[in-house]
Amino acid sequence: MAITKDMTIGEVVRNHQETISILMEFGMGCIGCPSAQSETLEEAAAVHGIDVDKLVESLNKAL
């Protein structure tokens, strides 16, 4: 199952633990915080000033 920008960080981490290092490389160290359970990749990328398309591409390459 491909990762999409509307998935929550928590969902991605639960289903694809191999992506944790990618999230960390992009500066998203909040993978375990409570907001990660409901915040989408797109929302988190906007907060952190990250290009969501590049993030999603990198996450899917890690699968």
KOLGU-4560 file (N, C-alpha, C; in nm, 3 decimals, padded with zeros to 5 digits):
<recs>
<n_xx: 00.084 n_yy: -00.118 n_zz: 00.000 ca_xx: 00.000 ca_yy: 00.000 ca_zz: 00.000 c_xx: 00.089 c_yy: 00.125 c_zz: 00.000 mol: A seq: 1 type: MET>
<n_xx: 00.067 n_yy: 00.210 n_zz: -00.096 ca_xx: 00.148 ca_yy: 00.332 ca_zz: -00.108 c_xx: 00.111 c_yy: 00.433 c_zz: 00.000 mol: A seq: 2 type: ALA>
<n_xx: 00.210 n_yy: 00.511 n_zz: 00.038 ca_xx: 00.190 ca_yy: 00.619 ca_zz: 00.134 c_xx: 00.143 c_yy: 00.742 c_zz: 00.057 mol: A seq: 3 type: ILE>
<n_xx: 00.043 n_yy: 00.809 n_zz: 00.113 ca_xx: -00.011 ca_yy: 00.931 ca_zz: 00.052 c_xx: -00.005 c_yy: 01.046 c_zz: 00.151 mol: A seq: 4 type: THR>
<n_xx: -00.013 n_yy: 01.168 n_zz: 00.099 ca_xx: 00.001 ca_yy: 01.286 ca_zz: 00.186 c_xx: -00.115 c_yy: 01.305 c_zz: 00.282 mol: A seq: 5 type: LYS>
<n_xx: -00.226 n_yy: 01.235 n_zz: 00.260 ca_xx: -00.339 ca_yy: 01.249 ca_zz: 00.352 c_xx: -00.338 c_yy: 01.145 c_zz: 00.465 mol: A seq: 6 type: ASP>
<n_xx: -00.235 n_yy: 01.061 n_zz: 00.469 ca_xx: -00.219 ca_yy: 00.966 ca_zz: 00.579 c_xx: -00.161 c_yy: 01.039 c_zz: 00.700 mol: A seq: 7 type: MET>
<n_xx: -00.197 n_yy: 00.993 n_zz: 00.819 ca_xx: -00.140 ca_yy: 01.054 ca_zz: 00.939 c_xx: 00.001 c_yy: 00.999 c_zz: 00.962 mol: A seq: 8 type: THR>
<n_xx: 00.080 n_yy: 01.076 n_zz: 01.034 ca_xx: 00.215 ca_yy: 01.032 ca_zz: 01.067 c_xx: 00.207 c_yy: 00.902 c_zz: 01.147 mol: A seq: 9 type: ILE>
<n_xx: 00.115 n_yy: 00.898 n_zz: 01.242 ca_xx: 00.098 ca_yy: 00.777 ca_zz: 01.324 c_xx: 00.066 c_yy: 00.655 c_zz: 01.240 mol: A seq: 10 type: GLY>
<n_xx: -00.021 n_yy: 00.671 n_zz: 01.142 ca_xx: -00.058 ca_yy: 00.561 ca_zz: 01.052 c_xx: 00.062 c_yy: 00.511 c_zz: 00.974 mol: A seq: 11 type: GLU>
<n_xx: 00.141 n_yy: 00.604 n_zz: 00.922 ca_xx: 00.259 ca_yy: 00.568 ca_zz: 00.844 c_xx: 00.358 c_yy: 00.491 c_zz: 00.932 mol: A seq: 12 type: VAL>
<n_xx: 00.384 n_yy: 00.542 n_zz: 01.051 ca_xx: 00.482 ca_yy: 00.480 ca_zz: 01.140 c_xx: 00.434 c_yy: 00.342 c_zz: 01.187 mol: A seq: 13 type: VAL>
<n_xx: 00.306 n_yy: 00.330 n_zz: 01.220 ca_xx: 00.252 ca_yy: 00.200 ca_zz: 01.263 c_xx: 00.261 c_yy: 00.094 c_zz: 01.153 mol: A seq: 14 type: ARG>
<n_xx: 00.232 n_yy: 00.134 n_zz: 01.031 ca_xx: 00.225 ca_yy: 00.037 ca_zz: 00.921 c_xx: 00.357 c_yy: 00.020 c_zz: 00.846 mol: A seq: 15 type: ASN>
<n_xx: 00.446 n_yy: 00.116 n_zz: 00.860 ca_xx: 00.572 ca_yy: 00.113 ca_zz: 00.784 c_xx: 00.687 c_yy: 00.164 c_zz: 00.870 mol: A seq: 16 type: HIS>
<n_xx: 00.728 n_yy: 00.087 n_zz: 00.968 ca_xx: 00.832 ca_yy: 00.132 ca_zz: 01.060 c_xx: 00.964 c_yy: 00.163 c_zz: 00.989 mol: A seq: 17 type: GLN>
<n_xx: 00.982 n_yy: 00.107 n_zz: 00.870 ca_xx: 01.104 ca_yy: 00.134 ca_zz: 00.794 c_xx: 01.112 c_yy: 00.279 c_zz: 00.746 mol: A seq: 18 type: GLU>
<n_xx: 01.004 n_yy: 00.355 n_zz: 00.761 ca_xx: 01.003 ca_yy: 00.495 ca_zz: 00.717 c_xx: 01.046 c_yy: 00.593 c_zz: 00.826 mol: A seq: 19 type: THR>
<n_xx: 01.063 n_yy: 00.545 n_zz: 00.947 ca_xx: 01.096 ca_yy: 00.635 ca_zz: 01.059 c_xx: 01.223 c_yy: 00.714 c_zz: 01.030 mol: A seq: 20 type: ILE>
<n_xx: 01.325 n_yy: 00.648 n_zz: 00.979 ca_xx: 01.451 ca_yy: 00.720 ca_zz: 00.951 c_xx: 01.432 c_yy: 00.827 c_zz: 00.844 mol: A seq: 21 type: SER>
<n_xx: 01.345 n_yy: 00.803 n_zz: 00.747 ca_xx: 01.318 ca_yy: 00.903 ca_zz: 00.644 c_xx: 01.251 c_yy: 01.025 c_zz: 00.705 mol: A seq: 22 type: ILE>
<n_xx: 01.152 n_yy: 01.001 n_zz: 00.789 ca_xx: 01.084 ca_yy: 01.113 ca_zz: 00.856 c_xx: 01.184 c_yy: 01.194 c_zz: 00.937 mol: A seq: 23 type: LEU>
<n_xx: 01.274 n_yy: 01.127 n_zz: 01.007 ca_xx: 01.375 ca_yy: 01.196 ca_zz: 01.087 c_xx: 01.469 c_yy: 01.276 c_zz: 00.998 mol: A seq: 24 type: MET>
<n_xx: 01.509 n_yy: 01.220 n_zz: 00.884 ca_xx: 01.597 ca_yy: 01.292 ca_zz: 00.791 c_xx: 01.534 c_yy: 01.422 c_zz: 00.741 mol: A seq: 25 type: GLU>
<n_xx: 01.402 n_yy: 01.422 n_zz: 00.728 ca_xx: 01.331 ca_yy: 01.541 ca_zz: 00.683 c_xx: 01.303 c_yy: 01.638 c_zz: 00.797 mol: A seq: 26 type: PHE>
<n_xx: 01.350 n_yy: 01.606 n_zz: 00.918 ca_xx: 01.333 ca_yy: 01.696 ca_zz: 01.032 c_xx: 01.203 c_yy: 01.680 c_zz: 01.106 mol: A seq: 27 type: GLY>
<n_xx: 01.138 n_yy: 01.566 n_zz: 01.086 ca_xx: 01.010 ca_yy: 01.541 ca_zz: 01.153 c_xx: 01.035 c_yy: 01.448 c_zz: 01.271 mol: A seq: 28 type: MET>
<n_xx: 01.092 n_yy: 01.503 n_zz: 01.376 ca_xx: 01.127 ca_yy: 01.426 ca_zz: 01.494 c_xx: 01.010 c_yy: 01.400 c_zz: 01.587 mol: A seq: 29 type: GLY>
<n_xx: 00.893 n_yy: 01.447 n_zz: 01.550 ca_xx: 00.776 ca_yy: 01.436 ca_zz: 01.638 c_xx: 00.695 c_yy: 01.310 c_zz: 01.610 mol: A seq: 30 type: CYS>
<n_xx: 00.759 n_yy: 01.206 n_zz: 01.559 ca_xx: 00.685 ca_yy: 01.086 ca_zz: 01.518 c_xx: 00.612 c_yy: 01.018 c_zz: 01.634 mol: A seq: 31 type: ILE>
<n_xx: 00.658 n_yy: 01.038 n_zz: 01.755 ca_xx: 00.593 ca_yy: 00.975 ca_zz: 01.870 c_xx: 00.505 c_yy: 01.067 c_zz: 01.950 mol: A seq: 32 type: GLY>
<n_xx: 00.496 n_yy: 01.194 n_zz: 01.912 ca_xx: 00.417 ca_yy: 01.288 ca_zz: 01.992 c_xx: 00.267 c_yy: 01.269 c_zz: 01.965 mol: A seq: 33 type: CYS>
<n_xx: 00.182 n_yy: 01.310 n_zz: 02.059 ca_xx: 00.038 ca_yy: 01.289 ca_zz: 02.044 c_xx: -00.021 c_yy: 01.349 c_zz: 01.916 mol: A seq: 34 type: PRO>
<n_xx: 00.028 n_yy: 01.463 n_zz: 01.872 ca_xx: -00.030 ca_yy: 01.524 ca_zz: 01.752 c_xx: -00.001 c_yy: 01.442 c_zz: 01.627 mol: A seq: 35 type: SER>
<n_xx: 00.102 n_yy: 01.360 n_zz: 01.629 ca_xx: 00.136 ca_yy: 01.276 ca_zz: 01.513 c_xx: 00.028 c_yy: 01.173 c_zz: 01.484 mol: A seq: 36 type: ALA>
<n_xx: -00.054 n_yy: 01.143 n_zz: 01.584 ca_xx: -00.160 ca_yy: 01.045 ca_zz: 01.565 c_xx: -00.273 c_yy: 01.098 c_zz: 01.478 mol: A seq: 37 type: GLN>
<n_xx: -00.290 n_yy: 01.229 n_zz: 01.473 ca_xx: -00.399 ca_yy: 01.286 ca_zz: 01.395 c_xx: -00.354 c_yy: 01.383 c_zz: 01.286 mol: A seq: 38 type: SER>
<n_xx: -00.226 n_yy: 01.417 n_zz: 01.285 ca_xx: -00.174 ca_yy: 01.512 ca_zz: 01.188 c_xx: -00.132 c_yy: 01.439 c_zz: 01.060 mol: A seq: 39 type: GLU>
<n_xx: -00.180 n_yy: 01.486 n_zz: 00.945 ca_xx: -00.143 ca_yy: 01.422 ca_zz: 00.819 c_xx: -00.001 c_yy: 01.462 c_zz: 00.780 mol: A seq: 40 type: THR>
<n_xx: 00.055 n_yy: 01.385 n_zz: 00.688 ca_xx: 00.188 ca_yy: 01.419 ca_zz: 00.635 c_xx: 00.185 c_yy: 01.558 c_zz: 00.574 mol: A seq: 41 type: LEU>
<n_xx: 00.078 n_yy: 01.590 n_zz: 00.504 ca_xx: 00.068 ca_yy: 01.721 ca_zz: 00.440 c_xx: 00.066 c_yy: 01.834 c_zz: 00.543 mol: A seq: 42 type: GLU>
<n_xx: -00.011 n_yy: 01.816 n_zz: 00.651 ca_xx: -00.018 ca_yy: 01.917 ca_zz: 00.756 c_xx: 00.117 c_yy: 01.933 c_zz: 00.825 mol: A seq: 43 type: GLU>
<n_xx: 00.181 n_yy: 01.822 n_zz: 00.857 ca_xx: 00.311 ca_yy: 01.827 ca_zz: 00.925 c_xx: 00.416 c_yy: 01.890 c_zz: 00.834 mol: A seq: 44 type: ALA>
<n_xx: 00.413 n_yy: 01.857 n_zz: 00.706 ca_xx: 00.510 ca_yy: 01.914 ca_zz: 00.612 c_xx: 00.494 c_yy: 02.065 c_zz: 00.605 mol: A seq: 45 type: ALA>
<n_xx: 00.370 n_yy: 02.113 n_zz: 00.605 ca_xx: 00.345 ca_yy: 02.256 ca_zz: 00.600 c_xx: 00.401 c_yy: 02.326 c_zz: 00.724 mol: A seq: 46 type: ALA>
<n_xx: 00.382 n_yy: 02.265 n_zz: 00.839 ca_xx: 00.431 ca_yy: 02.322 ca_zz: 00.965 c_xx: 00.584 c_yy: 02.328 c_zz: 00.967 mol: A seq: 47 type: VAL>
<n_xx: 00.647 n_yy: 02.225 n_zz: 00.911 ca_xx: 00.793 ca_yy: 02.216 ca_zz: 00.913 c_xx: 00.860 c_yy: 02.275 c_zz: 00.789 mol: A seq: 48 type: HIS>
<n_xx: 00.781 n_yy: 02.329 n_zz: 00.697 ca_xx: 00.839 ca_yy: 02.388 ca_zz: 00.576 c_xx: 00.902 c_yy: 02.286 c_zz: 00.483 mol: A seq: 49 type: GLY>
<n_xx: 00.840 n_yy: 02.169 n_zz: 00.474 ca_xx: 00.892 ca_yy: 02.059 ca_zz: 00.394 c_xx: 00.804 c_yy: 02.043 c_zz: 00.269 mol: A seq: 50 type: ILE>
<n_xx: 00.866 n_yy: 02.011 n_zz: 00.157 ca_xx: 00.793 ca_yy: 01.981 ca_zz: 00.034 c_xx: 00.728 c_yy: 01.844 c_zz: 00.051 mol: A seq: 51 type: ASP>
<n_xx: 00.597 n_yy: 01.842 n_zz: 00.064 ca_xx: 00.525 ca_yy: 01.717 ca_zz: 00.093 c_xx: 00.542 c_yy: 01.615 c_zz: -00.019 mol: A seq: 52 type: VAL>
<n_xx: 00.551 n_yy: 01.659 n_zz: -00.143 ca_xx: 00.566 ca_yy: 01.565 ca_zz: -00.253 c_xx: 00.701 c_yy: 01.493 c_zz: -00.247 mol: A seq: 53 type: ASP>
<n_xx: 00.806 n_yy: 01.566 n_zz: -00.212 ca_xx: 00.938 ca_yy: 01.503 ca_zz: -00.196 c_xx: 00.938 c_yy: 01.407 c_zz: -00.077 mol: A seq: 54 type: LYS>
<n_xx: 00.871 n_yy: 01.446 n_zz: 00.030 ca_xx: 00.862 ca_yy: 01.360 ca_zz: 00.147 c_xx: 00.791 c_yy: 01.229 c_zz: 00.113 mol: A seq: 55 type: LEU>
<n_xx: 00.675 n_yy: 01.239 n_zz: 00.050 ca_xx: 00.598 ca_yy: 01.120 ca_zz: 00.015 c_xx: 00.676 c_yy: 01.031 c_zz: -00.081 mol: A seq: 56 type: VAL>
<n_xx: 00.744 n_yy: 01.092 n_zz: -00.176 ca_xx: 00.825 ca_yy: 01.015 ca_zz: -00.271 c_xx: 00.934 c_yy: 00.937 c_zz: -00.197 mol: A seq: 57 type: GLU>
<n_xx: 01.002 n_yy: 01.001 n_zz: -00.106 ca_xx: 01.108 ca_yy: 00.935 ca_zz: -00.029 c_xx: 01.053 c_yy: 00.824 c_zz: 00.059 mol: A seq: 58 type: SER>
<n_xx: 00.938 n_yy: 00.849 n_zz: 00.120 ca_xx: 00.877 ca_yy: 00.747 ca_zz: 00.206 c_xx: 00.839 c_yy: 00.624 c_zz: 00.125 mol: A seq: 59 type: LEU>
<n_xx: 00.784 n_yy: 00.645 n_zz: 00.007 ca_xx: 00.744 ca_yy: 00.531 ca_zz: -00.076 c_xx: 00.864 c_yy: 00.454 c_zz: -00.128 mol: A seq: 60 type: ASN>
<n_xx: 00.975 n_yy: 00.521 n_zz: -00.151 ca_xx: 01.097 ca_yy: 00.451 ca_zz: -00.194 c_xx: 01.150 c_yy: 00.359 c_zz: -00.085 mol: A seq: 61 type: LYS>
<n_xx: 01.121 n_yy: 00.392 n_zz: 00.040 ca_xx: 01.169 ca_yy: 00.312 ca_zz: 00.153 c_xx: 01.088 c_yy: 00.184 c_zz: 00.172 mol: A seq: 62 type: ALA>
<n_xx: 00.974 n_yy: 00.175 n_zz: 00.109 ca_xx: 00.887 ca_yy: 00.056 ca_zz: 00.128 c_xx: 00.942 c_yy: -00.066 c_zz: 00.059 mol: A seq: 63 type: LEU>
</recs>
